[in-house]
C-alpha cells in the first residue's frame, strides 16, 4: 500500500514538472521573449543613435516596435531620429504616439512635438504643447524659449517678451538659443514701435554676438540691421550694414 502511494506521488510530480515545462509562468515566458527578441533591437538602436547613425536607429527601433508596440521610449527615440534627419512628418507622428502611450509624459515628447509644429509654422497647434511643458516645469528654459518664439509669431508681443526674458538666464552661454531669444526680443520691440531699443538689442544681443561666437552672418542679418538703423534715421549705419548685403539679395529687397 505504501509502495503504491509513493508511485502515485512520483507520477504526480512528473506530471506537474511536465506542465511547468509546457506552460511556464507568464512572467517567465514574456521575459524570455523580450530578452531574446525585443531588447537587442532597442539596445542596437540606442547605440546607432548615440553615434549619429540615425537611419540605422530608425530601422532598429522599427523592428523593436514590431516586437513590442507599446514601448514609449521606442517611439520617442525613433521620433528624435526622424527629426535629426529632417523627416518632420514622421517625427510628429511618433511624438504623438509616444504621448498617447504615456499621457503623463514628463514633457520630453510634448516638447518634441511642439518644436516640430513650430518648425512647420503650425504656431497655434504648437502653443499648448509649450504651455504644458512650462506648466510642468517652469524652469525649462528651452521650452520657455519656444513658448516665447511661438507667442511672437502669433503677434502676442508682450507675452512673448515676458517668456523670452525669463528663458534667457537659463540658456547656455554663447548658444544659438540665446541668439534666437535676443533676435525675437529685438523684432518684438520693433513691432511695437520701440525702434531705438530694437536696434540696440538686435546689434548687441544678436548681430555682434553671432559674429563673436563664430556664426556666419547672412544677407538677412545685414539687411535687418540696416532696416533697423533706417527706422532710427541713421543713414550712415544703414548704408554700412546694407553694403554687406549681396547684390542678388539687394535686388530682391529693392535696395539701391
SEVEX-667926 format. One record per residue: residue in one letter; x, y, z of N, C-alpha, C in turn. Coordinates in steps of 0.05 Angstrom, whole numbers, plus 5000, padded with zeros to 4 digits. Layout:
N
- resn|nu|nv|nw|cau|cav|caw|cu|cv|cw
- A|X|Y|Z|X|Y|Z|X|Y|Z
...
This chain:
256
- resn|nu|nv|nw|cau|cav|caw|cu|cv|cw
- X|5017|4976|5000|5000|5000|5000|5017|5025|5000
- X|5038|5024|5017|5056|5047|5019|5071|5051|4993
- X|5078|5029|4980|5092|5030|4954|5075|5043|4933
- X|5049|5036|4932|5030|5047|4912|5028|5077|4916
- X|5026|5086|4941|5024|5115|4947|5048|5130|4937
- X|5072|5118|4941|5097|5131|4932|5097|5133|4902
- X|5088|5112|4888|5087|5113|4859|5068|5134|4849
- X|5045|5137|4862|5026|5158|4854|5038|5186|4858
- X|5051|5190|4880|5064|5216|4885|5085|5222|4864
- X|5100|5201|4856|5121|5204|4836|5109|5213|4809
- X|5087|5198|4802|5073|5205|4776|5063|5234|4777
- X|5051|5242|4800|5041|5269|4803|5063|5290|4799
- X|5086|5284|4812|5108|5303|4809|5118|5305|4781
- X|5118|5282|4767|5127|5282|4739|5108|5298|4722
- X|5081|5294|4727|5061|5309|4711|5063|5339|4716
- X|5067|5346|4741|5069|5375|4748|5095|5387|4735
- X|5116|5371|4735|5141|5381|4722|5137|5385|4693
- X|5123|5367|4680|5118|5369|4651|5101|5394|4645
- X|5081|5398|4662|5064|5421|4659|5080|5447|4661
- X|5099|5448|4680|5115|5472|4683|5132|5477|4659
- X|5141|5455|4647|5158|5458|4623|5141|5468|4599
- X|5117|5457|4597|5099|5464|4575|5087|5491|4578
- X|5080|5499|4602|5066|5524|4608|5081|5539|4629
- X|5103|5552|4622|5118|5568|4642|5101|5592|4650
- X|5108|5604|4673|5093|5627|4683|5093|5649|4662
- X|5073|5666|4663|5071|5688|4644|5095|5706|4644
- X|5105|5712|4668|5128|5730|4670|5152|5717|4658
- X|5156|5691|4662|5180|5677|4651|5178|5676|4621
- X|5154|5669|4611|5151|5667|4582|5156|5693|4567
- X|5143|5715|4577|5146|5740|4564|5173|5752|4569
- X|5184|5747|4592|5211|5757|4598|5232|5745|4579
- X|5230|5719|4573|5248|5707|4554|5244|5718|4527
- X|5219|5722|4519|5214|5733|4492|5225|5761|4489
- X|5222|5778|4509|5231|5805|4506|5262|5806|4507
- X|5274|5789|4523|5303|5790|4524|5316|5780|4498
- X|5304|5760|4485|5316|5748|4462|5309|5763|4436
- X|5285|5777|4436|5277|5789|4410|5275|5820|4412
- X|5262|5830|4433|5257|5859|4433|5282|5875|4442
- X|5293|5867|4465|5314|5883|4477|5339|5888|4458
- X|5348|5867|4443|5371|5872|4426|5366|5894|4406
- X|5342|5895|4394|5337|5916|4374|5338|5944|4388
- X|5325|5946|4411|5325|5972|4426|5353|5980|4433
- X|5369|5961|4443|5397|5967|4450|5413|5976|4426
- X|5411|5961|4404|5426|5967|4380|5417|5995|4369
- X|5391|6001|4370|5381|6027|4361|5393|6049|4377
- X|5394|6045|4403|5405|6066|4421|5435|6071|4415
- X|5450|6049|4409|5478|6052|4402|5481|6067|4375
- X|5463|6061|4356|5465|6074|4330|5458|6104|4333
- X|5439|6110|4349|5431|6138|4354|5454|6154|4367
- X|5468|6141|4385|5490|6154|4400|5513|6162|4382
- X|5517|6147|4360|5539|6154|4342|5530|6169|4317
- X|5504|6177|4318|5494|6194|4296|5485|6178|4272
- X|5482|6152|4274|5472|6136|4251|5442|6134|4254
- X|5429|6156|4247|5400|6158|4252|5383|6140|4235
- X|5391|6135|4210|5375|6117|4194|5376|6088|4205
- X|5399|6080|4214|5401|6054|4226|5385|6052|4252
- X|5385|6074|4267|5369|6075|4292|5340|6072|4285
- X|5331|6086|4265|5303|6084|4256|5295|6055|4249
- X|5313|6042|4234|5308|6015|4225|5306|5996|4250
- X|5325|6000|4269|5325|5983|4292|5301|5988|4310
- X|5294|6013|4314|5270|6019|4330|5245|6009|4317
- X|5244|6009|4291|5220|5999|4277|5217|5969|4282
- X|5240|5955|4282|5239|5926|4288|5231|5921|4317
- X|5241|5938|4334|5234|5935|4363|5204|5940|4367
- X|5193|5959|4352|5164|5965|4354|5147|5942|4343
- X|5157|5929|4323|5143|5905|4312|5140|5884|4334
- X|5161|5882|4351|5160|5862|4372|5144|5871|4396
- X|5145|5897|4402|5132|5909|4425|5123|5937|4418
- X|5099|5940|4410|5089|5966|4400|5078|5984|4422
- X|5082|5977|4447|5072|5994|4469|5094|6006|4485
- X|5118|6008|4474|5140|6019|4489|5144|6049|4482
- X|5139|6066|4502|5141|6095|4498|5168|6103|4487
- X|5190|6092|4499|5216|6101|4492|5224|6094|4463
- X|5212|6073|4452|5218|6066|4424|5207|6087|4405
- X|5182|6096|4409|5171|6116|4392|5184|6143|4396
- X|5191|6149|4422|5203|6175|4428|5231|6177|4414
- X|5247|6156|4417|5274|6157|4405|5273|6155|4375
- X|5253|6140|4364|5251|6140|4335|5243|6167|4325
- X|5226|6181|4340|5218|6208|4332|5242|6227|4332
- X|5259|6224|4352|5284|6241|4352|5302|6234|4329
- X|5303|6209|4321|5319|6201|4298|5307|6213|4272
- X|5281|6211|4269|5268|6223|4245|5274|6254|4245
- X|5272|6266|4268|5276|6295|4270|5305|6302|4261
- X|5324|6286|4270|5352|6291|4263|5357|6289|4233
- X|5341|6273|4219|5343|6270|4190|5325|6290|4175
- X|5311|6306|4190|5294|6326|4177|5267|6315|4168
- X|5260|6291|4176|5234|6279|4169|5213|6287|4189
- X|5203|6311|4186|5186|6323|4206|5159|6309|4209
- X|5148|6300|4187|5121|6288|4188|5122|6262|4204
- X|5143|6246|4200|5145|6220|4214|5152|6226|4244
- X|5169|6246|4248|5175|6253|4276|5151|6262|4291
- X|5134|6278|4278|5110|6288|4290|5091|6264|4298
- X|5089|6245|4280|5071|6222|4285|5081|6206|4309
- X|5108|6201|4310|5119|6185|4332|5118|6199|4359
- X|5123|6225|4359|5120|6240|4384|5091|6238|4394
- X|5072|6241|4376|5044|6239|4384|5037|6211|4394
- X|5047|6191|4381|5042|6163|4391|5054|6159|4418
- X|5078|6169|4423|5091|6167|4449|5074|6180|4471
- X|5063|6203|4465|5046|6218|4484|5021|6202|4489
- X|5010|6189|4468|4986|6172|4471|4991|6148|4489
- X|5015|6137|4487|5022|6114|4504|5026|6122|4533
- X|5038|6145|4536|5043|6155|4564|5032|6184|4566
- X|5006|6187|4572|4994|6214|4574|5007|6230|4597
- X|5020|6217|4616|5033|6231|4638|5063|6237|4631
- X|5069|6238|4606|5096|6243|4597|5107|6268|4612
- X|5132|6266|4620|5144|6288|4636|5150|6313|4620
- X|5145|6312|4594|5148|6335|4577|5166|6332|4554
- X|5181|6310|4553|5201|6306|4531|5187|6304|4504
- X|5167|6286|4502|5154|6282|4477|5136|6305|4470
- X|5124|6318|4490|5106|6341|4486|5123|6364|4475
- X|5147|6368|4487|5165|6389|4477|5174|6383|4448
- X|5181|6357|4444|5189|6349|4417|5168|6354|4396
- X|5143|6347|4403|5121|6352|4384|5117|6382|4379
- X|5118|6397|4401|5115|6426|4398|5136|6438|4380
- X|5160|6429|4383|5182|6440|4367|5179|6434|4337
- X|5170|6409|4332|5164|6402|4304|5142|6419|4292
- X|5121|6423|4308|5099|6440|4298|5108|6469|4294
- X|5126|6478|4311|5136|6505|4307|5152|6507|4281
- X|5169|6487|4276|5185|6487|4251|5167|6485|4226
- X|5143|6474|4230|5124|6472|4207|5106|6497|4206
- X|5112|6517|4222|5096|6542|4223|5068|6537|4233
- X|5064|6515|4248|5038|6509|4259|5037|6521|4288
- X|5038|6547|4290|5042|6560|4315|5019|6556|4335
- X|4995|6557|4325|4972|6553|4343|4971|6525|4354
- X|4979|6506|4339|4980|6478|4349|5004|6474|4367
- X|5025|6488|4363|5049|6485|4379|5045|6498|4407
- X|5030|6519|4408|5028|6535|4433|5020|6518|4457
- X|4998|6502|4456|4990|6487|4480|5011|6467|4489
- X|5027|6456|4471|5048|6438|4479|5069|6452|4495
- X|5078|6475|4486|5099|6490|4502|5087|6500|4528
- X|5062|6508|4528|5049|6517|4553|5048|6494|4573
- X|5042|6470|4562|5040|6447|4580|5067|6440|4593
- X|5089|6441|4577|5115|6435|4587|5123|6456|4608
- X|5119|6481|4603|5127|6502|4622|5110|6500|4647
- X|5085|6492|4644|5068|6488|4668|5079|6466|4685
- X|5089|6444|4673|5100|6422|4687|5127|6429|4699
- X|5143|6445|4685|5170|6452|4694|5176|6481|4686
- X|5171|6499|4704|5174|6528|4699|5203|6535|4694
- X|5221|6518|4702|5250|6524|4698|5261|6512|4672
- X|5244|6501|4655|5254|6490|4629|5258|6513|4610
- X|5283|6522|4608|5289|6546|4593|5284|6543|4563
- X|5290|6519|4552|5285|6515|4523|5256|6515|4516
- X|5240|6503|4533|5211|6503|4529|5200|6531|4531
- X|5210|6547|4550|5201|6574|4553|5210|6591|4529
- X|5234|6586|4519|5244|6600|4495|5225|6596|4472
- X|5218|6570|4467|5200|6565|4444|5172|6574|4449
- X|5164|6576|4474|5138|6588|4481|5138|6617|4473
- X|5160|6631|4480|5163|6659|4473|5164|6663|4443
- X|5179|6646|4429|5181|6648|4400|5154|6644|4386
- X|5139|6625|4397|5112|6619|4386|5093|6642|4390
- X|5094|6654|4414|5077|6677|4420|5085|6701|4402
- X|5110|6704|4397|5119|6725|4378|5107|6721|4351
- X|5108|6696|4341|5097|6691|4314|5066|6695|4314
- X|5054|6692|4337|5025|6696|4339|5018|6726|4345
- X|5039|6743|4345|5037|6772|4349|5027|6779|4377
- X|5032|6762|4396|5026|6768|4424|5052|6777|4437
- X|5060|6801|4430|5087|6811|4435|5093|6814|4465
- X|5075|6825|4481|5080|6829|4509|5086|6802|4523
- X|5069|6782|4517|5072|6756|4528|5098|6743|4518
- X|5104|6747|4493|5128|6736|4481|5153|6747|4496
- X|5154|6773|4499|5177|6785|4513|5180|6775|4541
- X|5157|6771|4555|5158|6761|4582|5171|6734|4583
- X|5163|6716|4566|5174|6689|4566|5203|6688|4556
- X|5208|6704|4536|5236|6704|4525|5255|6715|4546
- X|5247|6735|4561|5264|6747|4582|5268|6727|4604
- X|5248|6711|4611|5250|6691|4632|5268|6667|4623
- X|5268|6662|4597|5284|6640|4587|5313|6646|4586
- X|5321|6671|4581|5349|6678|4576|5368|6669|4598
- X|5362|6673|4624|5382|6666|4645|5388|6636|4646
- X|5369|6619|4636|5373|6590|4638|5385|6578|4612
- X|5390|6595|4592|5401|6584|4567|5431|6584|4568
- X|5444|6564|4555|5473|6562|4555|5487|6587|4544
- X|5507|6596|4558|5522|6620|4549|5533|6616|4521
- X|5529|6636|4504|5540|6636|4477|5526|6617|4458
- X|5503|6606|4466|5489|6587|4450|5472|6600|4429
- X|5464|6584|4409|5446|6593|4388|5419|6601|4400
- X|5411|6587|4422|5386|6593|4435|5385|6621|4445
- X|5407|6631|4456|5408|6659|4465|5405|6678|4442
- X|5418|6672|4420|5416|6689|4396|5387|6690|4386
- X|5373|6667|4386|5345|6666|4378|5328|6683|4396
- X|5333|6681|4422|5317|6697|4441|5321|6727|4437
- X|5346|6735|4434|5352|6764|4431|5341|6775|4405
- X|5343|6759|4384|5332|6768|4358|5302|6772|4359
- X|5288|6753|4371|5259|6755|4374|5251|6778|4392
- X|5266|6783|4413|5261|6806|4431|5264|6832|4416
- X|5286|6834|4400|5290|6858|4385|5268|6863|4365
- X|5260|6843|4350|5239|6846|4330|5212|6851|4343
- X|5208|6840|4366|5183|6845|4380|5181|6875|4388
- X|5203|6886|4397|5203|6915|4403|5200|6932|4378
- X|5212|6923|4357|5208|6937|4332|5178|6938|4324
- X|5165|6915|4327|5136|6913|4320|5119|6931|4338
- X|5130|6938|4361|5115|6956|4379|5125|6985|4378
- X|5140|6990|4356|5150|7017|4350|5170|7027|4371
- X|5184|7008|4384|5206|7016|4402|5232|7013|4386
- X|5236|7032|4367|5256|7029|4347|5285|7030|4358
- X|5290|7048|4376|5317|7051|4387|5325|7026|4404
- X|5306|7017|4421|5311|6992|4436|5315|6969|4418
- X|5299|6967|4397|5301|6945|4378|5328|6944|4365
- X|5338|6967|4356|5364|6969|4343|5386|6961|4361
- X|5387|6972|4385|5409|6966|4404|5409|6936|4412
- X|5386|6925|4417|5385|6897|4425|5392|6879|4401
- X|5383|6886|4377|5390|6869|4354|5420|6869|4349
- X|5432|6893|4349|5460|6895|4343|5478|6883|4364
- X|5472|6889|4389|5489|6879|4411|5482|6850|4420
- X|5456|6844|4421|5448|6818|4431|5447|6796|4410
- X|5446|6804|4385|5444|6784|4364|5467|6787|4343
- X|5468|6809|4329|5486|6812|4306|5515|6809|4315
- X|5524|6825|4334|5552|6824|4342|5558|6798|4358
- X|5538|6790|4373|5542|6765|4389|5545|6741|4371
- X|5530|6740|4349|5532|6718|4330|5559|6718|4317
- X|5569|6741|4309|5595|6743|4296|5617|6735|4316
- X|5615|6744|4341|5635|6737|4361|5636|6708|4367
- X|5613|6694|4365|5613|6665|4371|5621|6648|4347
- X|5629|6661|4325|5638|6646|4301|5616|6640|4282
- X|5592|6650|4287|5570|6646|4268|5573|6663|4243
- X|5563|6652|4221|5565|6667|4196|5540|6685|4193
- X|5545|6711|4190|5524|6730|4186|5513|6728|4158
- X|5487|6727|4156|5474|6723|4130|5465|6749|4118
- X|5456|6748|4093|5445|6772|4080|5422|6783|4096
- X|5406|6765|4106|5382|6774|4122|5391|6789|4147
- X|5413|6778|4160|5423|6791|4184|5432|6820|4178
- X|5447|6824|4157|5456|6850|4149|5432|6868|4141
- X|5414|6857|4127|5390|6872|4117|5374|6883|4141
- X|5368|6865|4160|5352|6873|4183|5366|6894|4199
- X|5393|6891|4203|5408|6911|4217|5406|6939|4204
- X|5408|6938|4177|5405|6963|4162|5377|6975|4164
- X|5358|6957|4163|5330|6967|4164|5324|6979|4191
- X|5335|6968|4213|5330|6979|4239|5345|7006|4242
- X|5368|7008|4230|5382|7033|4230|5366|7054|4215
- X|5354|7045|4193|5339|7063|4176|5315|7075|4191
- X|5300|7059|4206|5277|7069|4220|5286|7088|4243
- X|5311|7086|4251|5322|7104|4271|5335|7129|4258
- X|5331|7131|4231|5341|7154|4216|5371|7156|4217
- X|5385|7134|4218|5414|7134|4218|5423|7123|4191
- X|5425|7141|4171|5432|7132|4144|5460|7121|4141
- X|5478|7132|4157|5506|7122|4155|5508|7092|4164
- X|5495|7086|4186|5495|7058|4195|5479|7040|4176
- X|5457|7051|4167|5441|7036|4147|5457|7028|4123
- X|5471|7048|4112|5487|7042|4088|5510|7024|4094
- X|5521|7026|4118|5543|7008|4126|5534|6979|4126
- X|5512|6974|4139|5502|6946|4140|5492|6936|4113
- X|5479|6953|4098|5469|6945|4072|5491|6940|4052
- X|5514|6953|4057|5537|6949|4038|5547|6920|4040
- X|5540|6906|4061|5549|6878|4065|5530|6858|4053
- X|5508|6868|4043|5487|6850|4031|5495|6844|4002
- X|5490|6819|3994|5498|6811|3967|5481|6826|3946
- X|5492|6827|3922|5478|6842|3900|5451|6829|3895
- X|5450|6803|3894|5424|6789|3888|5403|6795|3910
- X|5412|6795|3935|5393|6800|3957|5383|6829|3956
- X|5402|6847|3950|5394|6875|3947|5373|6879|3925
- X|5377|6865|3904|5357|6866|3882|5330|6856|3891
- X|5330|6834|3905|5305|6822|3915|5291|6841|3934
- X|5306|6855|3950|5294|6873|3970|5290|6902|3960
- X|5299|6907|3936|5296|6933|3924|5314|6954|3936
- X|5338|6946|3945|5357|6964|3957|5375|6976|3934
- X|5377|7002|3935|5393|7016|3914|5423|7010|3918
